[in-house]
């Protein structure tokens, strides 16, 4: 340690400082060192801008002062050692902005001092400078998803929220609507607001540290944009996975809307992570609510795992059917959720057909003669449920969901597609019995190399694998184009463009 301290003193002596304009009272790197050494969150609050951005190599960006404080508290809890030193080599101040750069010396896990570079962007607030951004070891946003992938269709995209309590039912009506819009101007909507990232991370038990920068990502959507005039579009109803929320699959929503669809994503009381009101404010869900918690017991168990294994591995349709019947019988609460979600979805259709002033401008574009439904996980099972018991729905897709509900005792009456993840080997959700007994066209599609969570924006944003999202976008669009728009589409041709997609038909 004596050698390290001597090195630090020497470094301070030889540092070259270039100051232009009005200098700061004290280098902010030294204040950051003071706060880090003393584990002083109050000092961190003083020197961090509300919208601070912290960039580390091989990590997602950390965005917002609350997240930055959580990050430091996490670091402090994980190690007894604090910063060794920040050494400012250069500071430039010009007007209300500035930059400070130098070297950050820290102790490795082995207790050995190491050095990386840092650079801070400063901004003046109320006569004092605060840190707007810190970048360590030249980390930058070059390889970070900053905008959702552009849709390939011709229509611009608008979005409107709906949240309403009714006198006739205890469950609110909640949805977000993406729709073809007139040419939009201004700034596109963010992927998630900071309130949404906070509520979703709390509900899902995921560290906000890893999700905070979702509120920096721009979409291709414009809030409350005027709808296209003089055209009607098919309506696609979407239900998310259990514990998800209405804006988890925007990469696919935007693609569908750009090709002339309305997408209505539906939320569910007690089982969605959050609901979004008309003004964008968030009603957070409570993860520990009894309704949600009691369903967890149906996720595992020796017999449940055995039945799921049959569904994931056996190509025998009779084995598939018997396993599903027993699984549904052992999972009455999941069956109840599917039925509740189907009821929520039907209520949304009723509201869309009887608009009030909150979305009257959208009503002329709705084509109620062409309604499709799709969903992920439990939301996918909801699509299967409505594919035999709702005559208004004309086509549907189950994205990687065990088919809970009553479909196992009924027949599909409309064109339907089961899409399954296939991370490795030959393990995927078999739909053989449903295909065999369907009264309409039925497909089994697998996307090799995908996981259950790839059917959302989450993995795309965290890992940047657009190939998986492109396959989903193309598959879902092609299916609905065929069965809602009557286009001459041969779905199995997708296997040429996407070799990791395998499609079977009944």
Secondary structure, DSSP 8 states (H G I E B T S, - for coil): -HHHHHHHHHHHHH------SS--SS-HHHHHHHHHHHT-HHHHHHHEEEEEEEE-TTS--EESHHHHHHHHHHHHHH-S----EEEEEEEEEETTEEEEEEEEEEE-TTS-EEEEEEEEEEEEETTEEEEEEEEETT--STTS--B-----SS-EEEEEEEEE--SS-SS-EEEEEEEEES---S---BSS-HHHHHHHHHHHT--GGGTGGGGG-B-SEEET--B-SS--EEEEEEE--TT--TTTTHHHHHHHHHTSEEEEEE--TTTSSEEE-TTS-EEE--TT-HHHHGGGGGS--HHHHHHHHHHHH---HHHHHHHHHHHHHH-HHHHHHHHHHHHHHHHHHHHHHS--TTSHHHHTTEEEEEEEEEEETHHHHHHHHHHHH-TTEEEEEEES----SSGGGS---SEEEEEEEE-STT-----HHHHHH-SS-EEEEEEET--GGGSSHHHHHHH--HHHHHHHHHHHHHHHHHHHS-----GGGHHHH-TTEEEEE-
